[in-house]
């Protein structure tokens, strides 16, 4: 499974790089992150990064099988 450059960069972040990543991306999107929220944002992005890695790994292990489309 091929992943795009942005996802690959996100997955390769170290825990100590997540806060800087959040601030950089927010600035690129012309967003301001309130100082009191930065720790929680960093924690949530770290968790999201770990979860995304699980999905990417699972899809890679599935081989050429296309993932099933979710239908609620």
HTML snippet that shows the backbone in 3Dmol.js (N, CA, C, O; Angstrom):
<script src="https://3Dmol.org/build/3Dmol-min.js"></script>
<div id="view" style="width:600px;height:400px;position:relative"></div>
<script>
const pdb = `
ATOM      1  N   UNK A   1       0.842  -1.176   0.000  1.00  0.00           N
ATOM      2  CA  UNK A   1       0.000   0.000   0.000  1.00  0.00           C
ATOM      3  C   UNK A   1       0.886   1.237   0.000  1.00  0.00           C
ATOM      4  O   UNK A   1       1.817   1.341   0.799  1.00  0.00           O
ATOM      5  N   UNK A   2       0.603   2.149  -0.872  1.00  0.00           N
ATOM      6  CA  UNK A   2       1.363   3.399  -0.926  1.00  0.00           C
ATOM      7  C   UNK A   2       0.679   4.445  -0.049  1.00  0.00           C
ATOM      8  O   UNK A   2      -0.541   4.604  -0.079  1.00  0.00           O
ATOM      9  N   UNK A   3       1.482   5.141   0.716  1.00  0.00           N
ATOM     10  CA  UNK A   3       0.933   6.235   1.509  1.00  0.00           C
ATOM     11  C   UNK A   3       1.547   7.534   1.015  1.00  0.00           C
ATOM     12  O   UNK A   3       2.673   7.553   0.517  1.00  0.00           O
ATOM     13  N   UNK A   4       0.797   8.620   1.157  1.00  0.00           N
ATOM     14  CA  UNK A   4       1.297   9.882   0.626  1.00  0.00           C
ATOM     15  C   UNK A   4       2.381  10.470   1.529  1.00  0.00           C
ATOM     16  O   UNK A   4       2.594  10.016   2.653  1.00  0.00           O
ATOM     17  N   UNK A   5       3.043  11.470   1.016  1.00  0.00           N
ATOM     18  CA  UNK A   5       4.190  12.077   1.693  1.00  0.00           C
ATOM     19  C   UNK A   5       3.786  12.672   3.041  1.00  0.00           C
ATOM     20  O   UNK A   5       4.505  12.515   4.028  1.00  0.00           O
ATOM     21  N   UNK A   6       2.646  13.350   3.088  1.00  0.00           N
ATOM     22  CA  UNK A   6       2.214  13.993   4.334  1.00  0.00           C
ATOM     23  C   UNK A   6       1.926  12.963   5.420  1.00  0.00           C
ATOM     24  O   UNK A   6       2.309  13.157   6.573  1.00  0.00           O
ATOM     25  N   UNK A   7       1.258  11.876   5.064  1.00  0.00           N
ATOM     26  CA  UNK A   7       0.971  10.835   6.047  1.00  0.00           C
ATOM     27  C   UNK A   7       2.258  10.172   6.506  1.00  0.00           C
ATOM     28  O   UNK A   7       2.427   9.903   7.696  1.00  0.00           O
ATOM     29  N   UNK A   8       3.155   9.910   5.591  1.00  0.00           N
ATOM     30  CA  UNK A   8       4.429   9.299   5.948  1.00  0.00           C
ATOM     31  C   UNK A   8       5.205  10.191   6.922  1.00  0.00           C
ATOM     32  O   UNK A   8       5.774   9.702   7.898  1.00  0.00           O
ATOM     33  N   UNK A   9       5.226  11.485   6.656  1.00  0.00           N
ATOM     34  CA  UNK A   9       5.920  12.417   7.551  1.00  0.00           C
ATOM     35  C   UNK A   9       5.268  12.422   8.931  1.00  0.00           C
ATOM     36  O   UNK A   9       5.963  12.443   9.946  1.00  0.00           O
ATOM     37  N   UNK A  10       3.940  12.402   8.969  1.00  0.00           N
ATOM     38  CA  UNK A  10       3.215  12.381  10.243  1.00  0.00           C
ATOM     39  C   UNK A  10       3.528  11.104  11.021  1.00  0.00           C
ATOM     40  O   UNK A  10       3.769  11.151  12.228  1.00  0.00           O
ATOM     41  N   UNK A  11       3.524   9.975  10.335  1.00  0.00           N
ATOM     42  CA  UNK A  11       3.792   8.701  11.003  1.00  0.00           C
ATOM     43  C   UNK A  11       5.220   8.613  11.532  1.00  0.00           C
ATOM     44  O   UNK A  11       5.481   7.905  12.505  1.00  0.00           O
ATOM     45  N   UNK A  12       6.133   9.323  10.902  1.00  0.00           N
ATOM     46  CA  UNK A  12       7.534   9.263  11.308  1.00  0.00           C
ATOM     47  C   UNK A  12       7.914  10.285  12.375  1.00  0.00           C
ATOM     48  O   UNK A  12       9.076  10.359  12.773  1.00  0.00           O
ATOM     49  N   UNK A  13       6.950  11.072  12.840  1.00  0.00           N
ATOM     50  CA  UNK A  13       7.244  12.028  13.909  1.00  0.00           C
ATOM     51  C   UNK A  13       7.585  11.292  15.200  1.00  0.00           C
ATOM     52  O   UNK A  13       7.036  10.230  15.496  1.00  0.00           O
ATOM     53  N   UNK A  14       8.496  11.878  15.952  1.00  0.00           N
ATOM     54  CA  UNK A  14       8.745  11.395  17.314  1.00  0.00           C
ATOM     55  C   UNK A  14       7.778  12.126  18.238  1.00  0.00           C
ATOM     56  O   UNK A  14       7.250  13.180  17.885  1.00  0.00           O
ATOM     57  N   UNK A  15       7.550  11.565  19.414  1.00  0.00           N
ATOM     58  CA  UNK A  15       6.622  12.190  20.360  1.00  0.00           C
ATOM     59  C   UNK A  15       7.006  13.633  20.667  1.00  0.00           C
ATOM     60  O   UNK A  15       6.137  14.492  20.816  1.00  0.00           O
ATOM     61  N   UNK A  16       8.304  13.898  20.761  1.00  0.00           N
ATOM     62  CA  UNK A  16       8.739  15.254  21.094  1.00  0.00           C
ATOM     63  C   UNK A  16       8.636  16.224  19.915  1.00  0.00           C
ATOM     64  O   UNK A  16       8.921  17.411  20.073  1.00  0.00           O
ATOM     65  N   UNK A  17       8.239  15.746  18.751  1.00  0.00           N
ATOM     66  CA  UNK A  17       8.091  16.598  17.570  1.00  0.00           C
ATOM     67  C   UNK A  17       6.637  16.940  17.259  1.00  0.00           C
ATOM     68  O   UNK A  17       6.366  17.777  16.398  1.00  0.00           O
ATOM     69  N   UNK A  18       5.711  16.303  17.950  1.00  0.00           N
ATOM     70  CA  UNK A  18       4.296  16.455  17.617  1.00  0.00           C
ATOM     71  C   UNK A  18       3.799  17.880  17.862  1.00  0.00           C
ATOM     72  O   UNK A  18       3.055  18.420  17.043  1.00  0.00           O
ATOM     73  N   UNK A  19       4.196  18.490  18.967  1.00  0.00           N
ATOM     74  CA  UNK A  19       3.729  19.850  19.275  1.00  0.00           C
ATOM     75  C   UNK A  19       4.193  20.841  18.210  1.00  0.00           C
ATOM     76  O   UNK A  19       3.418  21.686  17.764  1.00  0.00           O
ATOM     77  N   UNK A  20       5.447  20.736  17.809  1.00  0.00           N
ATOM     78  CA  UNK A  20       5.961  21.631  16.768  1.00  0.00           C
ATOM     79  C   UNK A  20       5.234  21.384  15.448  1.00  0.00           C
ATOM     80  O   UNK A  20       4.940  22.324  14.711  1.00  0.00           O
ATOM     81  N   UNK A  21       4.947  20.122  15.155  1.00  0.00           N
ATOM     82  CA  UNK A  21       4.191  19.778  13.952  1.00  0.00           C
ATOM     83  C   UNK A  21       2.819  20.454  13.982  1.00  0.00           C
ATOM     84  O   UNK A  21       2.386  21.039  12.989  1.00  0.00           O
ATOM     85  N   UNK A  22       2.143  20.370  15.122  1.00  0.00           N
ATOM     86  CA  UNK A  22       0.810  20.967  15.249  1.00  0.00           C
ATOM     87  C   UNK A  22       0.863  22.472  15.014  1.00  0.00           C
ATOM     88  O   UNK A  22       0.020  23.025  14.307  1.00  0.00           O
ATOM     89  N   UNK A  23       1.840  23.123  15.599  1.00  0.00           N
ATOM     90  CA  UNK A  23       1.962  24.573  15.428  1.00  0.00           C
ATOM     91  C   UNK A  23       2.279  24.942  13.980  1.00  0.00           C
ATOM     92  O   UNK A  23       1.743  25.916  13.452  1.00  0.00           O
ATOM     93  N   UNK A  24       3.138  24.171  13.351  1.00  0.00           N
ATOM     94  CA  UNK A  24       3.498  24.432  11.958  1.00  0.00           C
ATOM     95  C   UNK A  24       2.297  24.257  11.039  1.00  0.00           C
ATOM     96  O   UNK A  24       2.022  25.108  10.193  1.00  0.00           O
ATOM     97  N   UNK A  25       1.584  23.148  11.212  1.00  0.00           N
ATOM     98  CA  UNK A  25       0.409  22.897  10.366  1.00  0.00           C
ATOM     99  C   UNK A  25      -0.675  23.941  10.604  1.00  0.00           C
ATOM    100  O   UNK A  25      -1.331  24.385   9.661  1.00  0.00           O
ATOM    101  N   UNK A  26      -0.864  24.332  11.859  1.00  0.00           N
ATOM    102  CA  UNK A  26      -1.864  25.361  12.157  1.00  0.00           C
ATOM    103  C   UNK A  26      -1.504  26.662  11.449  1.00  0.00           C
ATOM    104  O   UNK A  26      -2.370  27.319  10.872  1.00  0.00           O
ATOM    105  N   UNK A  27      -0.238  27.031  11.492  1.00  0.00           N
ATOM    106  CA  UNK A  27       0.200  28.260  10.819  1.00  0.00           C
ATOM    107  C   UNK A  27      -0.010  28.161   9.313  1.00  0.00           C
ATOM    108  O   UNK A  27      -0.423  29.131   8.678  1.00  0.00           O
ATOM    109  N   UNK A  28       0.274  26.988   8.737  1.00  0.00           N
ATOM    110  CA  UNK A  28       0.065  26.794   7.299  1.00  0.00           C
ATOM    111  C   UNK A  28      -1.404  26.949   6.923  1.00  0.00           C
ATOM    112  O   UNK A  28      -1.730  27.370   5.813  1.00  0.00           O
ATOM    113  N   UNK A  29      -2.282  26.607   7.853  1.00  0.00           N
ATOM    114  CA  UNK A  29      -3.724  26.692   7.607  1.00  0.00           C
ATOM    115  C   UNK A  29      -4.320  28.000   8.128  1.00  0.00           C
ATOM    116  O   UNK A  29      -5.538  28.181   8.137  1.00  0.00           O
ATOM    117  N   UNK A  30      -3.440  28.907   8.560  1.00  0.00           N
ATOM    118  CA  UNK A  30      -3.843  30.205   9.097  1.00  0.00           C
ATOM    119  C   UNK A  30      -4.758  30.054  10.313  1.00  0.00           C
ATOM    120  O   UNK A  30      -5.748  30.770  10.459  1.00  0.00           O
ATOM    121  N   UNK A  31      -4.403  29.110  11.177  1.00  0.00           N
ATOM    122  CA  UNK A  31      -5.142  28.875  12.415  1.00  0.00           C
ATOM    123  C   UNK A  31      -4.273  29.249  13.607  1.00  0.00           C
ATOM    124  O   UNK A  31      -3.047  29.153  13.555  1.00  0.00           O
ATOM    125  N   UNK A  32      -4.918  29.670  14.663  1.00  0.00           N
ATOM    126  CA  UNK A  32      -4.217  29.959  15.906  1.00  0.00           C
ATOM    127  C   UNK A  32      -4.642  28.929  16.939  1.00  0.00           C
ATOM    128  O   UNK A  32      -5.834  28.744  17.185  1.00  0.00           O
ATOM    129  N   UNK A  33      -3.674  28.262  17.541  1.00  0.00           N
ATOM    130  CA  UNK A  33      -3.974  27.292  18.587  1.00  0.00           C
ATOM    131  C   UNK A  33      -3.789  27.984  19.936  1.00  0.00           C
ATOM    132  O   UNK A  33      -2.688  28.433  20.255  1.00  0.00           O
ATOM    133  N   UNK A  34      -4.847  28.071  20.722  1.00  0.00           N
ATOM    134  CA  UNK A  34      -4.722  28.719  22.029  1.00  0.00           C
ATOM    135  C   UNK A  34      -3.716  27.978  22.916  1.00  0.00           C
ATOM    136  O   UNK A  34      -3.722  26.749  22.985  1.00  0.00           O
ATOM    137  N   UNK A  35      -2.878  28.720  23.574  1.00  0.00           N
ATOM    138  CA  UNK A  35      -1.829  28.148  24.423  1.00  0.00           C
ATOM    139  C   UNK A  35      -2.346  27.082  25.399  1.00  0.00           C
ATOM    140  O   UNK A  35      -1.703  26.043  25.550  1.00  0.00           O
ATOM    141  N   UNK A  36      -3.490  27.307  26.066  1.00  0.00           N
ATOM    142  CA  UNK A  36      -3.957  26.295  27.025  1.00  0.00           C
ATOM    143  C   UNK A  36      -4.334  24.949  26.390  1.00  0.00           C
ATOM    144  O   UNK A  36      -4.461  23.946  27.091  1.00  0.00           O
ATOM    145  N   UNK A  37      -4.509  24.930  25.077  1.00  0.00           N
ATOM    146  CA  UNK A  37      -4.926  23.687  24.415  1.00  0.00           C
ATOM    147  C   UNK A  37      -3.764  22.896  23.822  1.00  0.00           C
ATOM    148  O   UNK A  37      -3.952  21.764  23.377  1.00  0.00           O
ATOM    149  N   UNK A  38      -2.574  23.475  23.811  1.00  0.00           N
ATOM    150  CA  UNK A  38      -1.454  22.847  23.102  1.00  0.00           C
ATOM    151  C   UNK A  38      -1.095  21.465  23.637  1.00  0.00           C
ATOM    152  O   UNK A  38      -0.815  20.558  22.853  1.00  0.00           O
ATOM    153  N   UNK A  39      -1.098  21.289  24.946  1.00  0.00           N
ATOM    154  CA  UNK A  39      -0.750  19.979  25.496  1.00  0.00           C
ATOM    155  C   UNK A  39      -1.768  18.927  25.062  1.00  0.00           C
ATOM    156  O   UNK A  39      -1.389  17.832  24.644  1.00  0.00           O
ATOM    157  N   UNK A  40      -3.050  19.251  25.161  1.00  0.00           N
ATOM    158  CA  UNK A  40      -4.091  18.295  24.767  1.00  0.00           C
ATOM    159  C   UNK A  40      -4.033  18.005  23.271  1.00  0.00           C
ATOM    160  O   UNK A  40      -4.237  16.867  22.850  1.00  0.00           O
ATOM    161  N   UNK A  41      -3.758  19.021  22.474  1.00  0.00           N
ATOM    162  CA  UNK A  41      -3.636  18.815  21.027  1.00  0.00           C
ATOM    163  C   UNK A  41      -2.477  17.871  20.736  1.00  0.00           C
ATOM    164  O   UNK A  41      -2.608  16.958  19.921  1.00  0.00           O
ATOM    165  N   UNK A  42      -1.354  18.085  21.393  1.00  0.00           N
ATOM    166  CA  UNK A  42      -0.199  17.207  21.208  1.00  0.00           C
ATOM    167  C   UNK A  42      -0.501  15.778  21.604  1.00  0.00           C
ATOM    168  O   UNK A  42      -0.114  14.841  20.905  1.00  0.00           O
ATOM    169  N   UNK A  43      -1.190  15.603  22.722  1.00  0.00           N
ATOM    170  CA  UNK A  43      -1.545  14.254  23.177  1.00  0.00           C
ATOM    171  C   UNK A  43      -2.494  13.574  22.191  1.00  0.00           C
ATOM    172  O   UNK A  43      -2.336  12.393  21.883  1.00  0.00           O
ATOM    173  N   UNK A  44      -3.473  14.322  21.702  1.00  0.00           N
ATOM    174  CA  UNK A  44      -4.418  13.751  20.742  1.00  0.00           C
ATOM    175  C   UNK A  44      -3.743  13.407  19.419  1.00  0.00           C
ATOM    176  O   UNK A  44      -4.041  12.372  18.822  1.00  0.00           O
ATOM    177  N   UNK A  45      -2.844  14.257  18.961  1.00  0.00           N
ATOM    178  CA  UNK A  45      -2.132  13.960  17.716  1.00  0.00           C
ATOM    179  C   UNK A  45      -1.205  12.757  17.879  1.00  0.00           C
ATOM    180  O   UNK A  45      -1.041  11.970  16.947  1.00  0.00           O
ATOM    181  N   UNK A  46      -0.605  12.614  19.043  1.00  0.00           N
ATOM    182  CA  UNK A  46       0.243  11.438  19.290  1.00  0.00           C
ATOM    183  C   UNK A  46      -0.589  10.165  19.235  1.00  0.00           C
ATOM    184  O   UNK A  46      -0.168   9.163  18.657  1.00  0.00           O
ATOM    185  N   UNK A  47      -1.765  10.209  19.836  1.00  0.00           N
ATOM    186  CA  UNK A  47      -2.660   9.051  19.801  1.00  0.00           C
ATOM    187  C   UNK A  47      -3.125   8.777  18.371  1.00  0.00           C
ATOM    188  O   UNK A  47      -3.154   7.626  17.933  1.00  0.00           O
ATOM    189  N   UNK A  48      -3.484   9.822  17.657  1.00  0.00           N
ATOM    190  CA  UNK A  48      -3.908   9.668  16.264  1.00  0.00           C
ATOM    191  C   UNK A  48      -2.793   9.057  15.419  1.00  0.00           C
ATOM    192  O   UNK A  48      -3.050   8.213  14.561  1.00  0.00           O
ATOM    193  N   UNK A  49      -1.563   9.483  15.663  1.00  0.00           N
ATOM    194  CA  UNK A  49      -0.416   8.952  14.917  1.00  0.00           C
ATOM    195  C   UNK A  49      -0.270   7.450  15.158  1.00  0.00           C
ATOM    196  O   UNK A  49      -0.030   6.687  14.223  1.00  0.00           O
ATOM    197  N   UNK A  50      -0.416   7.035  16.403  1.00  0.00           N
ATOM    198  CA  UNK A  50      -0.322   5.605  16.718  1.00  0.00           C
ATOM    199  C   UNK A  50      -1.459   4.812  16.073  1.00  0.00           C
ATOM    200  O   UNK A  50      -1.245   3.716  15.555  1.00  0.00           O
ATOM    201  N   UNK A  51      -2.657   5.370  16.109  1.00  0.00           N
ATOM    202  CA  UNK A  51      -3.801   4.689  15.495  1.00  0.00           C
ATOM    203  C   UNK A  51      -3.640   4.601  13.979  1.00  0.00           C
ATOM    204  O   UNK A  51      -3.939   3.568  13.379  1.00  0.00           O
ATOM    205  N   UNK A  52      -3.175   5.665  13.371  1.00  0.00           N
ATOM    206  CA  UNK A  52      -2.963   5.653  11.922  1.00  0.00           C
ATOM    207  C   UNK A  52      -1.921   4.605  11.545  1.00  0.00           C
ATOM    208  O   UNK A  52      -2.058   3.926  10.528  1.00  0.00           O
ATOM    209  N   UNK A  53      -0.888   4.477  12.358  1.00  0.00           N
ATOM    210  CA  UNK A  53       0.149   3.474  12.089  1.00  0.00           C
ATOM    211  C   UNK A  53      -0.431   2.066  12.127  1.00  0.00           C
ATOM    212  O   UNK A  53      -0.034   1.209  11.337  1.00  0.00           O
ATOM    213  N   UNK A  54      -1.363   1.823  13.037  1.00  0.00           N
ATOM    214  CA  UNK A  54      -2.013   0.508  13.117  1.00  0.00           C
ATOM    215  C   UNK A  54      -2.771   0.226  11.822  1.00  0.00           C
ATOM    216  O   UNK A  54      -2.669  -0.868  11.268  1.00  0.00           O
ATOM    217  N   UNK A  55      -3.528   1.206  11.340  1.00  0.00           N
ATOM    218  CA  UNK A  55      -4.299   1.012  10.110  1.00  0.00           C
ATOM    219  C   UNK A  55      -3.391   0.824   8.896  1.00  0.00           C
ATOM    220  O   UNK A  55      -3.650  -0.034   8.052  1.00  0.00           O
ATOM    221  N   UNK A  56      -2.340   1.615   8.810  1.00  0.00           N
ATOM    222  CA  UNK A  56      -1.415   1.494   7.684  1.00  0.00           C
ATOM    223  C   UNK A  56      -0.763   0.119   7.690  1.00  0.00           C
ATOM    224  O   UNK A  56      -0.622  -0.508   6.640  1.00  0.00           O
ATOM    225  N   UNK A  57      -0.368  -0.350   8.857  1.00  0.00           N
ATOM    226  CA  UNK A  57       0.243  -1.675   8.971  1.00  0.00           C
ATOM    227  C   UNK A  57      -0.745  -2.763   8.574  1.00  0.00           C
ATOM    228  O   UNK A  57      -0.393  -3.692   7.847  1.00  0.00           O
ATOM    229  N   UNK A  58      -1.979  -2.649   9.051  1.00  0.00           N
ATOM    230  CA  UNK A  58      -2.996  -3.655   8.724  1.00  0.00           C
ATOM    231  C   UNK A  58      -3.271  -3.685   7.224  1.00  0.00           C
ATOM    232  O   UNK A  58      -3.423  -4.759   6.642  1.00  0.00           O
ATOM    233  N   UNK A  59      -3.335  -2.519   6.601  1.00  0.00           N
ATOM    234  CA  UNK A  59      -3.574  -2.486   5.156  1.00  0.00           C
ATOM    235  C   UNK A  59      -2.398  -3.066   4.390  1.00  0.00           C
ATOM    236  O   UNK A  59      -2.581  -3.743   3.378  1.00  0.00           O
ATOM    237  N   UNK A  60      -1.193  -2.801   4.870  1.00  0.00           N
ATOM    238  CA  UNK A  60      -0.007  -3.353   4.206  1.00  0.00           C
ATOM    239  C   UNK A  60       0.000  -4.873   4.310  1.00  0.00           C
ATOM    240  O   UNK A  60       0.381  -5.562   3.364  1.00  0.00           O
ATOM    241  N   UNK A  61      -0.418  -5.393   5.452  1.00  0.00           N
ATOM    242  CA  UNK A  61      -0.449  -6.839   5.644  1.00  0.00           C
ATOM    243  C   UNK A  61      -1.544  -7.497   4.814  1.00  0.00           C
ATOM    244  O   UNK A  61      -1.464  -8.686   4.506  1.00  0.00           O
ATOM    245  N   UNK A  62      -2.565  -6.728   4.452  1.00  0.00           N
ATOM    246  CA  UNK A  62      -3.655  -7.270   3.642  1.00  0.00           C
ATOM    247  C   UNK A  62      -3.212  -7.499   2.202  1.00  0.00           C
ATOM    248  O   UNK A  62      -3.904  -8.166   1.433  1.00  0.00           O
ATOM    249  N   UNK A  63      -2.067  -6.950   1.843  1.00  0.00           N
ATOM    250  CA  UNK A  63      -1.543  -7.149   0.492  1.00  0.00           C
ATOM    251  C   UNK A  63      -2.313  -6.362  -0.537  1.00  0.00           C
ATOM    252  O   UNK A  63      -2.629  -5.189  -0.336  1.00  0.00           O
ATOM    253  N   UNK A  64      -2.612  -7.016  -1.641  1.00  0.00           N
ATOM    254  CA  UNK A  64      -3.284  -6.343  -2.748  1.00  0.00           C
ATOM    255  C   UNK A  64      -4.794  -6.290  -2.585  1.00  0.00           C
ATOM    256  O   UNK A  64      -5.489  -5.697  -3.411  1.00  0.00           O
ATOM    257  N   UNK A  65      -5.306  -6.903  -1.527  1.00  0.00           N
ATOM    258  CA  UNK A  65      -6.748  -6.874  -1.320  1.00  0.00           C
ATOM    259  C   UNK A  65      -7.199  -5.447  -1.032  1.00  0.00           C
ATOM    260  O   UNK A  65      -6.672  -4.787  -0.136  1.00  0.00           O
ATOM    261  N   UNK A  66      -8.160  -4.990  -1.785  1.00  0.00           N
ATOM    262  CA  UNK A  66      -8.691  -3.647  -1.550  1.00  0.00           C
ATOM    263  C   UNK A  66      -9.465  -3.651  -0.237  1.00  0.00           C
ATOM    264  O   UNK A  66     -10.205  -4.593   0.044  1.00  0.00           O
ATOM    265  N   UNK A  67      -9.301  -2.608   0.563  1.00  0.00           N
ATOM    266  CA  UNK A  67     -10.050  -2.573   1.814  1.00  0.00           C
ATOM    267  C   UNK A  67     -11.548  -2.502   1.545  1.00  0.00           C
ATOM    268  O   UNK A  67     -11.995  -1.881   0.580  1.00  0.00           O
ATOM    269  N   UNK A  68     -12.297  -3.139   2.402  1.00  0.00           N
ATOM    270  CA  UNK A  68     -13.746  -3.143   2.262  1.00  0.00           C
ATOM    271  C   UNK A  68     -14.286  -1.760   2.607  1.00  0.00           C
ATOM    272  O   UNK A  68     -13.845  -1.143   3.577  1.00  0.00           O
ATOM    273  N   UNK A  69     -15.223  -1.282   1.829  1.00  0.00           N
ATOM    274  CA  UNK A  69     -15.840   0.011   2.083  1.00  0.00           C
ATOM    275  C   UNK A  69     -16.780  -0.105   3.267  1.00  0.00           C
ATOM    276  O   UNK A  69     -17.618  -1.006   3.325  1.00  0.00           O
ATOM    277  N   UNK A  70     -16.635   0.818   4.216  1.00  0.00           N
ATOM    278  CA  UNK A  70     -17.493   0.806   5.394  1.00  0.00           C
ATOM    279  C   UNK A  70     -18.906   1.196   5.006  1.00  0.00           C
ATOM    280  O   UNK A  70     -19.122   2.189   4.311  1.00  0.00           O
ATOM    281  N   UNK A  71     -19.859   0.408   5.461  1.00  0.00           N
ATOM    282  CA  UNK A  71     -21.262   0.716   5.254  1.00  0.00           C
ATOM    283  C   UNK A  71     -21.956   0.623   6.602  1.00  0.00           C
ATOM    284  O   UNK A  71     -22.032  -0.457   7.188  1.00  0.00           O
ATOM    285  N   UNK A  72     -22.462   1.744   7.100  1.00  0.00           N
ATOM    286  CA  UNK A  72     -23.115   1.711   8.427  1.00  0.00           C
ATOM    287  C   UNK A  72     -24.409   0.923   8.412  1.00  0.00           C
ATOM    288  O   UNK A  72     -25.071   0.803   9.443  1.00  0.00           O
TER     289      UNK A  72
END
`;
const viewer = $3Dmol.createViewer("view");
viewer.addModel(pdb, "pdb");
viewer.setStyle({}, {cartoon: {color: "spectrum"}});
viewer.zoomTo();
viewer.render();
</script>
